[in-house]
Amino acid sequence: MASEEELFASVDALLEEEPQLPPPAERARLREAAGITQARLAQALKSSTQSVKNWENGRSEPKSPRLEAYQRLLSGWAAKYPAQGTDSTSAPAPAPVPPRPPVQVPESFTGPAAAPEPETTAAPEAPAVQVTPERPATRPAASSRRPAAKKAASPAVDPRFPHGPLAVLDGDGSAYGVDGIVLDCPATTIPELVEWTLRESGLGAPKLNRFGKDSDPLIVLTAAAAVKLGLPEHLEGHEQRRSLRLPDDHPVVKQVTKAKWQLTQRGFGPWARIYRKAQGRERQCVQLAILSWDALDERSWPGVAEMEPADIARVLGVYATRVITPRGSTAVSGLELMTALRPPTKPERDAETGNWVSGYNPGSLGTEPMDPAPPEATPEHPVVVNSGWTGGFLNEEAYQWVRSVDLLTDEECTLPFAVGLDLNTAFLAAAARLVVGLSGPDHFHAPQFSPKIPGSWLVDLSQVELDPRLPSPFTPDGSRPTGPAWYQTHTVAYAQELGYDVHPIEAYLRRETGAYLDPWHDRLKTAYVDTLADLGVTKDLDDRQFLAAMEQHKQNDPALAAVLAAIKATVKGGVGKLRERPQGRHYKEGERWPALERPTWRPDIRAAVISKARVNMHRKLNNMAKLTGLFPLAVLSDCVVYPSPGESPLDFLPYAASGKPQPGGFRLGPTPGLAKLEGVQSMLWAVDLMEKGYNPARLIKGGDAVLDEGE
């Protein structure tokens, strides 16, 4: 067998591109067009004829370093012998990686600035070794209780995972997958289920980034399936729901251990991950989700747990295709998506040995957790407790503001309606092109402010004068600052945008920066827009058509409406997970908690997203006042309530004479950052709530029916 060095010597050109093979049939066509037999190709690649046959019929894939050599050969043949009438067989080019914005530092920012990111070449991938699955028997899915709805478009099937990313197992041994497929699963124990999933099911999903990992297959268990496999139908206990798990002496846990499988630290709970340590590059891991243990939270997956197995598979399959294979709650999946799209490492050559080693992937958060600056941390964080920090904290949170009834005008009170507008995935819109810190914080005294440097600034913004009918852009409750406080860069930059000089007292700033969330934003935005379009809410609708489509979109397809809800929950939950607080009643201040061991525990990035979202909201509120003379009654995160002469947003939103929306104010539409109708109530209803101390923005969707929920 040829050595790695010999094979790599012949494929240096591949270092400039991603190793991606054409479909199996195209491999055979290219070889035949070149007049090369399978035996001769096998000899050239130091392999067997049977292996070449398997590569050409899709039963298996070559592994590194043959993968790169085979790719180079096929690319050369493709240039000589293009397919007739089409170029669809050529491998798609990898998406360009945006360059890291240069770091601009203030005069007092001493020390070397971050070097510009060097051009990098794609090191050859080391794809996980996949066991070629024996194809289990399949049959069409049985009809669910409701008429079949339109299926969402799906990308080409990866030959390694012919049956999609996941399956829903019922008590009769039927595993319902995507696109209506049903597999026969003979497993009667959890270890047998894991073996079947890895060896026979053909389930899994390809990695989302060339330096990442393939998604582990997901098996969702119905209540009947859980009982059949020896699990209790319901998981009871006095702990928080998220902390519930089987005791270590439960028979199923013992079965898993006896079969030499392992559970992660979270144990056997609603989302259980069962694995064996990797053998070389081979990955053996299966994710289980138990429906009757509340694996699918009703708030994130409305109605899904009660659906038929085929419909559950459709909902989760569309989500897996457009977002990521679920790995826990939508919050967990949102955080995992960040890492899947920005893997912390990539292969690179060791300068001394010439061997391939794991190196830092530029633009990622790396592999090591990073302590925040004291003002970015939470009060119980070791950085705060151990240092005795008393200098205050960032308070970058979403709006919860209600205008004082004393500031309502007679003209406003005579308007008949209060109309609520909701911004689509406001946090996602804020994540677009958001430059965040990638390195640890450095401390500076009296620095010159720069809006291009992410960090935390101690500034006195109490001198900023704004109309009292608008919330302050600097505080979550909309009150005017009373003295120096810590703010994220976007908040301070907005004060500067409003025309005020800012003179920071001190700051914690980061030298290494990048648009870390860009691929996360792009994937979730596409998922959101595509799912809305499948529900009949498309970009080509005018504002009246848009409002009409939004009124009925959930009824068009409840399954896809659930996918849409999960996408929105993924955005908010993912941002929230960046500053996950300690859980459990036994926690003591100053102790580290598990979330702190993640590189993605980054409260500064969370603050940057929320700061930008709140600033975006205030900018629109300010522009609306200038364009229309209207001021909001209340704001709650991404929802704002306005007094209106009519029941529609069309009655008060600013439009030009041409009929087009005026730039700068709120605009209706289906993309992140644009608005939709949240609810309509009477102005009398809104004023009554405001007098009682309630926020109309919280209640406008449900009206008096949810008044007893309070604030």
KAKA-V946258 format. One record per backbone hydrogen bond with DSSP energy under -1.0 kcal/mol. NH is the residue of the N-H (numbers start at 1). CO is the residue of the C=O. If there is no record, write none. Layout:
[[NH/CO] [NH/CO]]
//
This chain:
[[7/3] [8/4] [9/5] [11/8] [14/11] [15/12] [16/13] [17/14] [27/23] [28/24] [29/25] [30/26] [31/27] [32/28] [33/29] [34/30] [35/32] [36/31] [41/37] [42/38] [43/39] [44/40] [45/41] [46/43] [47/42] [52/48] [53/49] [54/50] [55/51] [56/52] [57/53] [59/54] [60/54] [66/63] [67/63] [69/65] [70/66] [71/67] [72/68] [73/69] [74/70] [75/71] [76/72] [77/73] [78/74] [79/75] [80/76] [81/77] [90/87] [109/106] [110/108] [134/199] [139/182] [141/180] [161/158] [163/202] [164/161] [167/218] [168/176] [169/220] [170/174] [173/170] [175/183] [176/168] [177/181] [181/178] [182/139] [183/175] [184/137] [185/173] [193/189] [194/190] [195/191] [196/192] [197/193] [198/194] [199/195] [200/196] [201/196] [204/164] [205/215] [212/209] [215/205] [218/165] [219/287] [220/167] [221/289] [222/169] [226/222] [227/223] [228/224] [229/225] [230/227] [231/226] [243/240] [244/241] [246/268] [250/247] [254/250] [255/251] [256/252] [257/253] [258/254] [259/255] [260/257] [261/256] [262/275] [264/273] [267/264] [269/267] [272/288] [274/286] [275/262] [276/284] [282/279] [286/274] [287/217] [288/272] [289/219] [290/270] [291/221] [293/290] [294/291] [295/290] [301/297] [304/301] [307/304] [312/308] [313/309] [314/310] [315/311] [316/312] [317/313] [318/314] [319/315] [320/316] [321/317] [322/318] [323/319] [333/329] [334/330] [335/331] [336/332] [337/333] [338/334] [339/335] [340/336] [341/337] [342/338] [346/359] [348/357] [350/355] [354/350] [357/348] [359/346] [361/344] [364/361] [376/373] [377/373] [381/378] [384/381] [385/381] [386/382] [388/384] [389/384] [394/375] [397/395] [400/476] [401/635] [403/633] [407/404] [408/405] [413/409] [414/410] [415/412] [417/644] [418/681] [419/642] [420/679] [421/640] [422/676] [423/638] [424/674] [429/425] [430/426] [431/427] [434/431] [436/514] [438/512] [439/512] [442/509] [444/507] [446/505] [453/450] [456/508] [457/487] [458/506] [459/485] [464/461] [470/467] [472/478] [478/475] [485/459] [487/457] [489/455] [492/488] [493/489] [494/490] [495/491] [496/492] [497/493] [498/494] [499/496] [500/495] [505/458] [507/444] [508/456] [509/442] [510/454] [514/436] [516/514] [518/515] [521/517] [522/518] [523/519] [524/520] [525/521] [526/522] [527/523] [528/524] [529/525] [530/526] [531/527] [532/528] [533/529] [534/530] [535/531] [536/533] [537/532] [541/538] [546/542] [547/543] [548/544] [549/545] [550/546] [551/547] [556/552] [561/557] [562/558] [563/559] [564/560] [565/561] [566/562] [567/563] [568/564] [569/565] [570/566] [571/567] [572/568] [573/569] [574/570] [575/571] [576/572] [577/573] [579/576] [580/577] [587/584] [590/380] [591/588] [596/593] [597/594] [598/595] [601/598] [602/600] [606/602] [607/603] [608/604] [609/605] [610/606] [611/607] [612/608] [613/609] [614/610] [615/611] [616/612] [617/613] [618/614] [619/615] [620/616] [621/617] [622/618] [623/619] [624/620] [625/621] [626/622] [627/623] [628/624] [629/625] [633/641] [635/401] [636/639] [637/399] [639/636] [640/421] [641/634] [642/419] [644/417] [651/648] [652/649] [653/649] [656/660] [659/656] [662/654] [669/675] [673/424] [674/671] [675/667] [676/422] [678/420] [679/420] [681/418] [683/416] [686/682] [687/683] [688/684] [689/685] [690/686] [691/687] [692/688] [693/690] [694/689] [698/695] [700/696] [703/699] [705/702] [706/703] [707/704] [709/706] [710/707]]
//
